Amino acid sequence: MDNSKQYLSYQSNEILHTKRKKTRRKQTLRRFGTRCLPSLATNTVKMVVATLQIGSTMNENISEDEEQDDDDDDDDEIYYIGQQVQAHIPDIVLNNLNDLIDQKGNILIPNEHMYNKTTLLFLDVSGFTSLTEQYSNDAHLGIDQLTHTLNLYFDKLVSQILIFNGDIYKFAGDAILALWTNELNGPEQALKCALYLQEKCGSYETDVGVVLRLKIALAYGPVRALFVGTDEFKHYILAGDCVKDVNICEQLCEPGDIIITKAVYEQVQSLKLNCQFILIKDDINEKDRHIAVKYSESIDNNHDLTKINDKMNTSNQEISNDNHLSDHDNISNNLSSSLITDLIHDEFYNKINSLMTSFLLHCVYQRIERQQSLDYLSELRRVTITFINLDISNEQYTNNNLCQNVQKVFIQIYELTKMMGGVLTKALLFDKGWSFLCVFGLPGYKQGDDTANALKCAYMIHSTMHKQCQFIDKCSIGVTTGLTYCGVVGHIARCEYTVIGRKVNMAARLMCNYLNIISCDQETYYNSHLNNRCFQILPDKILKGMHNVGNIWQYSDYFDDIQIQNNQIIEQDNNIINDIKHENYPLLGRKIELMIVVTQIMLLDEPLNSSNRRRDLAAIIFEG
């Protein structure tokens, strides 16, 4: 990550008359309000400017006025789409585009990049579940108000992380995972950011009285950025000891806490910060001590940082022709004209755009492409959540082939989920194993039997993982159904489509507490309308932060076995019926009752106008 945080873009007024429709397409690579572009994209933009310089003298006779209006309309549309797409992609992806696509446009996935000294910040917001429930239960509160409240708070968090030179790696429900790849002062910037967030946003009261609290964890060490996926959908995953450490720190946190690892403390202990460090006694891991951070005085509001608005304005910094004449000279000396022509060809940029958009969910990119407001995606929606956790048996073997193994698992889960009408939205690699979040019932994927499909998909995944992935020891899946907030949260410079709510948290709790089986809540059991013999009630367990969860069920697709059993039962029943037909079994010890029945039957046989018929009988009912 570039410490200077330069922002590369086009200065439209400078080169307006030299841009053609084909070459203006490069604006989609500009990152709004964040760090510099990946080296490949940067060099490509420079080459485009240099090429425009060469071609400007050849195009002087072209009627610029006739083309300008059409070009501007197309360019504005492409520019808008490019800005929106990049806001949904972290810098760790943009900065590695040169690893994911070669100069011929070939996609290089799976792939990975190693960062030896990275600082991770895990920020967990407590209170979002109560907030969504408050809005869903109150008829006077609308989804627009909920979206506004969520994004108002997320906007504060994300903007501060960006100001402190951090990169929003992923939104995980009501949590944010950010990283600093700056080896020099990454831990210092991350800790300052954590202190500022706890001071200014650590206790935030919403308009409905729900108080949002922060838990922040910091870790420092090596991470591996994995890039996996299919032609349709790609994903980015962080792995390594640093990821595990930050997760352990988060488990130690209470609302209002900042917990750091020993590695972070060693990097910042000599700095003069407005905080004190306290060793944690009741530590999870006695070998790797963790330290609590308490700010001792208020953070100075006039800290020497650029405001986010200033950063936005900085994004208009130009790559002017004058500034890059030397770049053009270098390019001319090192690259042939044919290579430059290939690099600026439409096909190449189409592949870059296709690569970038493949990191977005289809429902999100569809809205962006149509230039529709992403607010329409925000809703309280009844969905089925499937949380999958894979416990790795041989971690050492898996780490040696980590990227290929994750790619194999990712593709299997993605394809099975897609086949059953669901969407694979998130993938995380923590100390508890590999976790995947799938959602059934999202916009554009809604079906009448989403709940049943989610359970059937879970069974297929559970069976496939054990059969085809020998390195997986346990596959635990939690499935829940209910109203969940689904929408885009974050900041204009960095946002993401996510799902937040009680049912998401509950699915994660089921996954962690009921190991190596498929567990589901009462609402999933009821709404699936599947055969009752596919379910077995599970013993009650304490689920962290969950109350009144109802019955928890285990699901297993016994359909084939049930069909065989049913056929055997039907065959036995038919044999019994046939035996009864051929035998006359007497009613033993029921002479009086038998006489009453015979008398009533005789009365039924009497005509309606008969004087012997004492009442009109339509039926004889036996009880007992």
C-alpha positions as CSV (number, residue, x, y, z in Angstrom):
1,M,0.0,0.0,0.0
2,D,1.5,3.4,-1.0
3,N,2.1,5.6,2.0
4,S,1.7,8.7,0.0
5,K,-1.9,7.7,-0.8
6,Q,-1.8,9.4,-4.1
7,Y,-5.0,9.3,-6.2
8,L,-4.6,8.6,-9.9
9,S,-7.2,9.7,-12.3
10,Y,-7.8,11.7,-15.5
11,Q,-7.9,15.4,-15.7
12,S,-10.8,15.7,-18.1
13,N,-10.2,19.3,-19.0
14,E,-6.6,18.7,-20.0
15,I,-7.1,15.8,-22.4
16,L,-10.8,16.2,-23.3
17,H,-10.1,16.8,-27.0
18,T,-7.7,13.9,-27.4
19,K,-9.9,11.2,-25.8
20,R,-11.7,8.8,-28.0
21,K,-14.6,6.6,-27.0
22,K,-12.3,3.6,-26.9
23,T,-9.6,5.1,-24.8
24,R,-11.8,6.8,-22.3
25,R,-12.8,3.4,-21.0
26,K,-9.7,3.4,-18.7
27,Q,-11.5,5.7,-16.2
28,T,-13.1,2.6,-14.7
29,L,-9.8,1.8,-13.1
30,R,-9.8,4.9,-10.9
31,R,-10.3,4.3,-7.2
32,F,-12.4,7.1,-5.6
33,G,-11.1,8.3,-2.2
34,T,-8.6,5.5,-1.6
35,R,-5.1,4.5,-2.5
36,C,-3.2,4.4,-5.7
37,L,-4.0,2.0,-8.5
38,P,-2.3,-1.4,-9.0
39,S,1.0,-1.1,-10.8
40,L,-0.4,-2.7,-14.0
41,A,-3.3,-0.4,-14.1
42,T,-1.1,2.6,-13.3
43,N,1.3,1.8,-16.1
44,T,-1.5,1.1,-18.5
45,V,-3.0,4.6,-17.7
46,K,0.4,6.2,-18.2
47,M,0.8,4.4,-21.5
48,V,-2.6,5.5,-22.6
49,V,-1.7,9.1,-21.9
50,A,1.6,8.7,-23.7
51,T,-0.2,7.1,-26.7
52,L,-2.6,10.0,-26.8
53,Q,0.3,12.3,-27.0
54,I,1.7,10.5,-30.0
55,G,-1.7,10.3,-31.7
56,S,-2.8,13.8,-31.0
57,T,-0.9,15.2,-34.0
58,M,-2.5,12.6,-36.3
59,N,-6.0,13.4,-35.1
60,E,-6.0,17.2,-35.5
61,N,-8.2,17.1,-38.6
62,I,-10.9,15.0,-36.9
63,S,-14.1,16.9,-36.2
64,E,-13.9,17.1,-32.4
65,D,-17.1,18.8,-31.8
66,E,-19.2,16.1,-33.5
67,E,-17.7,13.3,-31.3
68,Q,-17.5,15.1,-28.0
69,D,-21.1,14.9,-27.0
70,D,-21.5,11.2,-27.7
71,D,-18.2,10.4,-26.1
72,D,-19.0,12.4,-23.0
73,D,-22.3,10.5,-22.5
74,D,-20.6,7.2,-22.9
75,D,-17.7,8.2,-20.7
76,D,-19.9,9.5,-17.9
77,E,-21.8,6.2,-17.8
78,I,-18.6,4.2,-17.8
79,Y,-17.1,6.5,-15.2
80,Y,-20.0,6.1,-12.9
81,I,-20.1,2.3,-13.2
82,G,-16.3,2.2,-12.6
83,Q,-16.5,4.3,-9.5
84,Q,-19.4,2.2,-8.0
85,V,-17.6,-1.1,-8.8
86,Q,-14.4,-0.1,-7.2
87,A,-16.1,1.1,-4.0
88,H,-17.1,-2.6,-3.5
89,I,-13.6,-4.0,-4.0
90,P,-10.8,-3.6,-1.4
91,D,-7.4,-2.2,-2.2
92,I,-5.8,-5.6,-1.6
93,V,-7.6,-6.8,-4.8
94,L,-6.9,-3.6,-6.8
95,N,-3.3,-3.5,-5.8
96,N,-2.9,-7.1,-7.1
97,L,-4.6,-6.9,-10.4
98,N,-1.2,-7.3,-12.0
99,D,-1.0,-10.8,-10.4
100,L,-4.6,-11.7,-11.4
101,I,-4.4,-10.8,-15.1
102,D,-1.5,-10.9,-17.5
103,Q,-0.8,-8.4,-20.4
104,K,-2.6,-10.7,-22.8
105,G,-5.8,-10.6,-20.6
106,N,-5.5,-14.1,-19.3
107,I,-7.1,-14.5,-15.8
108,L,-4.7,-16.1,-13.3
109,I,-7.0,-17.6,-10.7
110,P,-6.4,-19.2,-8.2
111,N,-3.6,-16.9,-7.0
112,E,-2.0,-15.6,-3.8
113,H,0.1,-12.8,-2.5
114,M,2.2,-12.9,0.6
115,Y,2.4,-9.9,3.0
116,N,5.1,-10.5,5.7
117,K,4.3,-7.6,8.0
118,T,0.6,-6.8,8.1
119,T,-1.5,-5.2,10.8
120,L,-5.1,-6.5,11.1
121,L,-7.9,-4.6,12.9
122,F,-11.0,-6.6,13.7
123,L,-13.9,-4.3,14.7
124,D,-17.1,-5.9,16.0
125,V,-20.2,-3.9,16.6
126,S,-22.5,-5.1,19.3
127,G,-26.1,-3.9,19.2
128,F,-26.9,-4.2,15.5
129,T,-29.0,-7.3,16.1
130,S,-31.2,-5.5,18.6
131,L,-31.4,-2.5,16.3
132,T,-32.7,-4.6,13.4
133,E,-35.2,-6.3,15.6
134,Q,-36.4,-3.0,17.0
135,Y,-37.0,-1.7,13.5
136,S,-38.7,-5.0,12.3
137,N,-41.0,-5.0,15.3
138,D,-42.1,-1.4,15.2
139,A,-44.6,-0.7,12.4
140,H,-43.8,3.1,12.5
141,L,-40.2,2.6,11.6
142,G,-39.3,1.9,8.0
143,I,-36.4,0.2,6.2
144,D,-35.2,3.6,5.0
145,Q,-34.7,4.8,8.5
146,L,-32.8,1.5,9.4
147,T,-30.6,1.9,6.3
148,H,-29.9,5.5,7.2
149,T,-29.0,4.6,10.8
150,L,-26.7,1.7,9.8
151,N,-24.9,3.7,7.2
152,L,-24.6,6.8,9.3
153,Y,-22.6,4.7,11.9
154,F,-20.7,2.6,9.3
155,D,-19.8,5.8,7.5
156,K,-18.0,7.1,10.6
157,L,-16.1,3.9,11.1
158,V,-15.1,3.4,7.5
159,S,-14.1,7.0,6.9
160,Q,-11.8,7.0,10.0
161,I,-10.1,3.7,8.9
162,L,-9.5,5.2,5.5
163,I,-8.2,8.4,7.0
164,F,-5.7,6.4,9.0
165,N,-4.5,4.8,5.8
166,G,-6.2,1.5,6.4
167,D,-7.9,-0.8,3.8
168,I,-11.4,-2.2,4.4
169,Y,-10.7,-5.9,3.7
170,K,-14.2,-7.2,4.3
171,F,-17.6,-6.4,5.9
172,A,-18.6,-9.6,7.8
173,G,-22.2,-8.8,8.9
174,D,-21.9,-6.4,11.8
175,A,-18.1,-6.6,11.9
176,I,-15.3,-5.0,9.8
177,L,-11.9,-6.5,9.1
178,A,-9.3,-3.8,8.1
179,L,-5.6,-4.1,7.3
180,W,-2.5,-2.1,7.0
181,T,0.2,-3.5,4.7
182,N,2.6,-0.6,5.5
183,E,5.6,-2.3,7.2
184,L,6.9,0.9,8.7
185,N,4.1,2.4,10.7
186,G,1.2,0.0,10.1
187,P,0.8,-1.0,13.8
188,E,1.1,2.7,14.9
189,Q,-1.6,3.8,12.5
190,A,-3.9,0.9,13.3
191,L,-3.7,1.5,17.1
192,K,-4.2,5.2,16.7
193,C,-7.3,4.4,14.6
194,A,-8.6,2.0,17.2
195,L,-8.1,4.5,20.0
196,Y,-9.9,7.2,18.0
197,L,-12.8,4.9,17.1
198,Q,-13.4,3.8,20.7
199,E,-13.2,7.5,21.9
200,K,-15.5,8.9,19.3
201,C,-17.7,6.0,18.2
202,G,-17.3,3.4,21.1
203,S,-20.8,4.2,22.5
204,Y,-23.3,5.5,19.9
205,E,-26.9,5.9,20.8
206,T,-29.3,5.5,17.8
207,D,-32.6,7.3,17.3
208,V,-34.5,4.3,18.7
209,G,-32.5,4.2,21.9
210,V,-30.3,1.2,21.0
211,V,-26.7,1.8,22.0
212,L,-24.0,0.5,19.6
213,R,-20.7,-0.6,21.2
214,L,-17.4,-1.5,19.7
215,K,-15.0,-4.4,20.3
216,I,-11.6,-3.9,18.6
217,A,-8.7,-6.4,18.3
218,L,-5.3,-5.8,16.7
219,A,-2.7,-8.4,15.4
220,Y,0.5,-8.1,13.6
221,G,2.3,-10.7,11.4
222,P,2.3,-12.4,8.0
223,V,-0.8,-13.0,6.0
224,R,-1.6,-14.7,2.7
225,A,-4.1,-13.0,0.4
226,L,-5.8,-15.8,-1.6
227,F,-7.8,-15.1,-4.8
228,V,-10.1,-17.9,-5.7
229,G,-13.3,-18.4,-7.7
230,T,-14.9,-19.3,-11.0
231,D,-15.4,-17.4,-14.2
232,E,-18.7,-16.0,-12.9
233,F,-17.7,-15.1,-9.3
234,K,-14.4,-14.6,-7.6
235,H,-13.5,-13.9,-4.0
236,Y,-10.6,-12.8,-1.8
237,I,-9.6,-14.4,1.5
238,L,-6.9,-13.7,4.0
239,A,-5.2,-16.5,5.8
240,G,-2.3,-17.0,8.2
241,D,-1.3,-16.7,11.8
242,C,-2.1,-13.0,11.9
243,V,-5.8,-13.8,11.0
244,K,-6.0,-16.4,13.8
245,D,-4.4,-14.1,16.3
246,V,-6.8,-11.2,15.7
247,N,-9.7,-13.6,16.0
248,I,-8.4,-14.8,19.4
249,C,-8.1,-11.2,20.5
250,E,-11.7,-10.5,19.5
251,Q,-12.9,-13.4,21.7
252,L,-11.2,-11.7,24.7
253,C,-12.9,-8.4,24.0
254,E,-15.9,-6.9,25.8
255,P,-17.7,-3.9,24.4
256,G,-15.4,-0.9,24.8
257,D,-12.2,-2.9,24.8
258,I,-9.1,-2.8,22.6
259,I,-7.1,-6.0,22.8
260,I,-3.7,-6.3,21.0
261,T,-1.3,-9.1,20.5
262,K,2.2,-9.2,21.9
263,A,3.6,-8.6,18.4
264,V,1.6,-5.3,18.1
265,Y,2.8,-4.2,21.6
266,E,6.4,-4.7,20.6
267,Q,5.9,-2.4,17.6
268,V,4.2,0.4,19.5
269,Q,5.5,0.2,23.1
270,S,8.1,2.9,22.5
271,L,5.6,5.4,20.9
272,K,4.1,8.2,22.9
273,L,0.4,7.5,22.7
274,N,-2.4,8.6,24.9
275,C,-3.0,5.1,26.3
276,Q,-1.7,2.6,28.8
277,F,-1.1,-1.1,28.3
278,I,-2.4,-3.7,30.7
279,L,-1.5,-7.4,30.5
280,I,-4.5,-9.7,30.4
281,K,-4.5,-12.3,33.2
282,D,-7.3,-14.6,32.1
283,D,-5.8,-15.3,28.7
284,I,-6.9,-17.9,26.3
285,N,-3.4,-18.8,25.2
286,E,-0.8,-18.6,28.0
287,K,2.1,-18.8,25.5
288,D,1.1,-15.8,23.5
289,R,0.2,-13.1,25.9
290,H,-2.4,-10.4,25.0
291,I,-2.5,-6.8,26.1
292,A,-5.5,-4.6,26.8
293,V,-5.2,-1.0,25.7
294,K,-6.9,1.8,27.7
295,Y,-6.8,5.4,26.5
296,S,-5.7,7.6,29.4
297,E,-7.0,10.9,28.0
298,S,-9.2,12.3,25.3
299,I,-7.9,12.0,21.7
300,D,-7.1,15.4,20.2
301,N,-9.6,16.4,17.6
302,N,-7.0,18.3,15.8
303,H,-4.9,15.3,15.0
304,D,-2.7,15.7,12.0
305,L,-4.7,13.8,9.5
306,T,-6.3,14.7,6.3
307,K,-10.1,14.9,6.4
308,I,-12.0,12.4,4.3
309,N,-13.4,15.2,2.2
310,D,-9.9,16.4,1.4
311,K,-9.0,12.9,0.4
312,M,-12.0,12.9,-1.9
313,N,-10.8,16.1,-3.5
314,T,-7.3,14.7,-3.8
315,S,-8.8,12.0,-5.9
316,N,-9.1,14.5,-8.7
317,Q,-5.3,14.7,-8.9
318,E,-4.4,14.5,-12.5
319,I,-2.1,12.4,-14.6
320,S,-1.3,15.3,-16.9
321,N,0.6,15.1,-20.1
322,D,3.4,17.3,-18.8
323,N,3.9,15.2,-15.6
324,H,4.3,12.0,-17.6
325,L,6.4,13.0,-20.5
326,S,9.4,11.2,-18.9
327,D,7.1,8.2,-18.4
328,H,6.3,8.3,-22.1
329,D,10.0,8.4,-22.9
330,N,10.7,5.4,-20.7
331,I,7.9,3.5,-22.2
332,S,9.0,4.3,-25.7
333,N,12.4,3.0,-24.9
334,N,11.3,-0.2,-23.2
335,L,8.1,-1.2,-25.0
336,S,7.4,-1.7,-28.7
337,S,4.6,0.1,-30.3
338,S,2.8,-3.2,-30.9
339,L,2.8,-3.9,-27.2
340,I,1.3,-0.5,-26.4
341,T,-1.3,-1.1,-29.0
342,D,-2.2,-4.4,-27.4
343,L,-2.4,-3.0,-24.0
344,I,-4.8,-0.2,-24.9
345,H,-7.0,-2.4,-27.0
346,D,-10.7,-2.6,-26.0
347,E,-10.5,-6.3,-25.4
348,F,-7.9,-5.9,-22.7
349,Y,-9.9,-3.4,-20.8
350,N,-13.1,-5.3,-21.2
351,K,-11.3,-8.2,-19.5
352,I,-10.0,-6.0,-16.7
353,N,-13.6,-4.7,-16.1
354,S,-14.9,-8.2,-16.3
355,L,-12.3,-9.4,-13.7
356,M,-13.2,-6.5,-11.4
357,T,-17.0,-7.0,-11.6
358,S,-16.7,-10.7,-11.0
359,F,-15.8,-9.9,-7.4
360,L,-19.3,-8.4,-7.0
361,L,-22.6,-10.2,-6.4
362,H,-24.8,-10.3,-9.4
363,C,-27.7,-8.5,-7.8
364,V,-25.3,-5.6,-6.8
365,Y,-23.6,-5.3,-10.2
366,Q,-27.0,-5.4,-11.9
367,R,-28.1,-2.3,-10.0
368,I,-24.8,-0.6,-10.7
369,E,-24.9,-1.4,-14.4
370,R,-28.5,0.0,-14.6
371,Q,-27.3,3.1,-12.7
372,Q,-30.0,2.4,-10.1
373,S,-29.6,3.5,-6.5
374,L,-28.2,0.7,-4.3
375,D,-30.7,1.9,-1.6
376,Y,-33.3,-0.3,-3.3
377,L,-31.2,-3.4,-2.3
378,S,-31.6,-2.5,1.4
379,E,-34.5,-4.3,3.0
380,L,-35.7,-6.5,5.8
381,R,-36.1,-9.7,3.9
382,R,-37.1,-13.2,4.9
383,V,-34.1,-15.3,3.9
384,T,-32.5,-18.6,4.9
385,I,-28.9,-18.4,6.2
386,T,-26.5,-21.3,5.8
387,F,-23.2,-21.0,7.7
388,I,-20.7,-23.7,6.9
389,N,-17.6,-24.5,8.9
390,L,-14.9,-26.9,7.8
391,D,-12.5,-28.2,10.4
392,I,-9.2,-29.1,8.8
393,S,-7.6,-32.3,10.0
394,N,-4.0,-31.9,8.7
395,E,-3.3,-28.2,8.8
396,Q,0.3,-28.5,7.9
397,Y,-0.5,-30.4,4.7
398,T,-3.3,-28.0,3.9
399,N,-1.1,-25.0,4.3
400,N,1.4,-26.4,1.8
401,N,-1.4,-26.5,-0.8
402,L,-3.6,-23.8,0.7
403,C,-4.6,-21.9,-2.4
404,Q,-5.4,-25.0,-4.4
405,N,-7.4,-26.6,-1.6
406,V,-9.4,-23.4,-0.9
407,Q,-10.1,-23.1,-4.6
408,K,-11.4,-26.7,-4.7
409,V,-13.7,-26.2,-1.7
410,F,-14.8,-22.8,-2.9
411,I,-15.9,-24.1,-6.3
412,Q,-17.7,-27.1,-4.9
413,I,-19.7,-24.9,-2.4
414,Y,-20.4,-22.2,-5.0
415,E,-21.6,-24.6,-7.6
416,L,-23.9,-26.6,-5.2
417,T,-25.3,-23.4,-3.8
418,K,-25.9,-21.9,-7.2
419,M,-27.6,-25.1,-8.4
420,M,-30.1,-24.9,-5.5
421,G,-30.8,-21.2,-6.0
422,G,-28.6,-19.8,-3.3
423,V,-25.7,-17.3,-3.2
424,L,-22.3,-17.8,-1.7
425,T,-21.6,-14.3,-0.2
426,K,-18.6,-14.6,2.1
427,A,-15.6,-16.8,2.9
428,L,-13.4,-16.5,5.9
429,L,-10.4,-18.5,7.2
430,F,-10.1,-18.3,11.0
431,D,-8.6,-20.5,13.7
432,K,-11.9,-22.5,13.9
433,G,-11.5,-23.6,10.3
434,W,-12.8,-22.3,7.0
435,S,-16.2,-20.6,7.1
436,F,-18.6,-19.9,4.3
437,L,-21.8,-17.9,4.3
438,C,-24.6,-18.8,1.8
439,V,-27.9,-17.0,1.6
440,F,-31.1,-18.3,0.0
441,G,-33.9,-15.8,-1.0
442,L,-31.9,-12.8,-2.1
443,P,-33.2,-10.4,-4.8
444,G,-33.1,-12.1,-8.1
445,Y,-32.8,-15.6,-6.6
446,K,-36.0,-15.8,-4.7
447,Q,-37.9,-19.1,-5.0
448,G,-40.9,-20.6,-3.3
449,D,-39.0,-23.4,-1.6
450,D,-35.8,-21.5,-0.5
451,T,-35.8,-23.1,3.0
452,A,-36.1,-26.6,1.7
453,N,-33.5,-25.9,-1.0
454,A,-31.1,-24.6,1.7
455,L,-31.4,-27.8,3.7
456,K,-31.0,-30.0,0.7
457,C,-27.9,-27.9,-0.4
458,A,-26.5,-28.2,3.1
459,Y,-26.8,-32.0,2.9
460,M,-25.1,-32.2,-0.5
461,I,-22.3,-30.0,0.8
462,H,-21.9,-32.0,3.9
463,S,-21.7,-35.3,1.9
464,T,-19.4,-33.8,-0.8
465,M,-16.9,-32.4,1.7
466,H,-16.4,-35.7,3.4
467,K,-16.1,-37.7,0.2
468,Q,-14.0,-35.5,-2.0
469,C,-11.9,-33.5,0.4
470,Q,-9.9,-35.9,2.6
471,F,-8.2,-33.0,4.5
472,I,-11.5,-32.0,6.0
473,D,-12.2,-33.6,9.4
474,K,-15.5,-32.1,10.3
475,C,-18.2,-30.2,8.3
476,S,-20.6,-28.3,10.6
477,I,-23.5,-26.4,9.1
478,G,-26.0,-24.1,10.8
479,V,-29.2,-23.2,8.9
480,T,-31.7,-20.5,10.1
481,T,-34.7,-18.7,8.6
482,G,-36.2,-15.3,9.4
483,L,-36.3,-11.6,8.8
484,T,-32.7,-10.3,8.1
485,Y,-31.4,-6.9,7.0
486,C,-29.9,-7.3,3.5
487,G,-28.3,-4.3,2.0
488,V,-25.2,-2.2,1.1
489,V,-23.5,-0.8,4.1
490,G,-20.4,1.3,4.5
491,H,-19.0,4.5,3.0
492,I,-19.2,6.1,-0.4
493,A,-15.5,5.2,-0.9
494,R,-15.8,1.6,0.4
495,C,-19.0,-0.3,0.9
496,E,-20.3,-3.9,0.6
497,Y,-23.5,-5.9,0.3
498,T,-24.0,-7.8,3.5
499,V,-26.6,-9.5,5.7
500,I,-27.1,-8.5,9.4
501,G,-29.4,-9.8,12.0
502,R,-30.2,-12.3,14.7
503,K,-30.7,-15.2,12.3
504,V,-27.2,-14.6,10.9
505,N,-25.6,-14.8,14.4
506,M,-27.8,-17.8,15.3
507,A,-26.6,-19.7,12.2
508,A,-23.0,-19.1,13.3
509,R,-23.8,-20.2,16.8
510,L,-25.4,-23.4,15.6
511,M,-22.5,-24.1,13.3
512,C,-20.0,-23.8,16.2
513,N,-22.0,-25.7,18.9
514,Y,-23.4,-28.7,16.9
515,L,-20.3,-30.2,15.3
516,N,-20.2,-32.3,12.1
517,I,-24.0,-32.3,11.5
518,I,-26.6,-30.1,9.9
519,S,-28.5,-28.2,12.5
520,C,-31.4,-25.8,12.0
521,D,-33.8,-23.7,14.0
522,Q,-37.6,-24.2,14.5
523,E,-38.5,-21.7,11.8
524,T,-36.4,-23.5,9.2
525,Y,-37.9,-26.9,10.3
526,Y,-41.4,-25.5,10.0
527,N,-41.0,-23.6,6.7
528,S,-39.1,-26.4,4.8
529,H,-42.3,-28.6,4.6
530,L,-40.0,-31.6,4.3
531,N,-40.7,-35.1,5.7
532,N,-40.7,-35.1,9.5
533,R,-38.5,-38.2,9.4
534,C,-35.7,-36.1,8.0
535,F,-35.4,-34.3,11.3
536,Q,-34.4,-35.3,14.8
537,I,-34.6,-32.9,17.8
538,L,-31.2,-32.0,19.3
539,P,-30.4,-31.4,23.0
540,D,-30.5,-27.8,24.2
541,K,-27.2,-25.9,24.3
542,I,-26.3,-22.4,25.5
543,L,-25.8,-20.2,22.4
544,K,-23.8,-17.1,23.2
545,G,-26.0,-14.0,23.0
546,M,-29.1,-16.0,22.1
547,H,-32.3,-16.3,24.2
548,N,-35.5,-18.2,23.5
549,V,-34.1,-20.0,20.5
550,G,-36.8,-22.7,20.5
551,N,-36.2,-26.3,19.4
552,I,-33.0,-27.1,17.5
553,W,-33.2,-29.9,14.9
554,Q,-30.8,-32.1,13.1
555,Y,-31.4,-32.5,9.4
556,S,-30.4,-35.5,7.3
557,D,-31.7,-36.5,3.9
558,Y,-33.1,-40.0,4.7
559,F,-35.4,-39.9,1.7
560,D,-34.0,-43.0,0.1
561,D,-34.1,-45.0,3.3
562,I,-37.5,-43.7,4.1
563,Q,-38.8,-44.7,0.8
564,I,-37.5,-48.2,1.3
565,Q,-39.0,-48.4,4.8
566,N,-42.3,-47.1,3.5
567,N,-42.4,-49.7,0.8
568,Q,-41.7,-52.4,3.3
569,I,-44.4,-51.1,5.6
570,I,-46.9,-50.8,2.8
571,E,-46.1,-54.4,1.7
572,Q,-46.6,-55.7,5.2
573,D,-49.9,-53.8,5.6
574,N,-51.1,-55.3,2.3
575,N,-50.3,-58.8,3.5
576,I,-52.1,-58.3,6.7
577,I,-55.2,-56.9,4.9
578,N,-55.2,-59.9,2.5
579,D,-55.0,-62.2,5.5
580,I,-58.0,-60.4,7.1
581,K,-60.0,-60.7,4.0
582,H,-59.6,-64.5,3.9
583,E,-60.3,-65.1,7.6
584,N,-63.4,-64.4,9.8
585,Y,-62.1,-63.1,13.1
586,P,-65.0,-63.0,15.8
587,L,-65.5,-60.2,18.3
588,L,-64.7,-62.0,21.5
589,G,-66.6,-61.0,24.7
590,R,-68.7,-58.3,23.0
591,K,-72.1,-60.0,22.6
592,I,-74.1,-57.1,23.9
593,E,-72.2,-54.5,21.8
594,L,-72.5,-56.8,18.8
595,M,-76.3,-57.0,19.2
596,I,-76.6,-53.2,19.4
597,V,-74.6,-52.8,16.2
598,V,-76.7,-55.5,14.4
599,T,-79.9,-53.7,15.5
600,Q,-78.7,-50.3,14.3
601,I,-77.7,-51.8,11.0
602,M,-81.1,-53.3,10.6
603,L,-82.7,-49.9,11.3
604,L,-80.5,-48.4,8.5
605,D,-82.0,-51.0,6.1
606,E,-85.6,-49.9,6.9
607,P,-87.2,-47.6,4.4
608,L,-87.6,-43.9,5.5
609,N,-91.5,-44.2,5.5
610,S,-91.5,-47.4,7.6
611,S,-93.2,-47.3,11.0
612,N,-90.6,-49.5,12.5
613,R,-87.8,-46.9,11.9
614,R,-87.6,-44.8,15.0
615,R,-85.1,-42.2,13.8
616,D,-83.2,-41.2,10.7
617,L,-79.7,-42.7,10.9
618,A,-76.9,-41.7,8.5
619,A,-73.9,-43.4,10.1
620,I,-72.7,-45.6,12.9
621,I,-69.7,-44.3,14.8
622,F,-67.5,-46.6,16.9
623,E,-65.3,-45.2,19.6
624,G,-62.7,-47.1,21.6
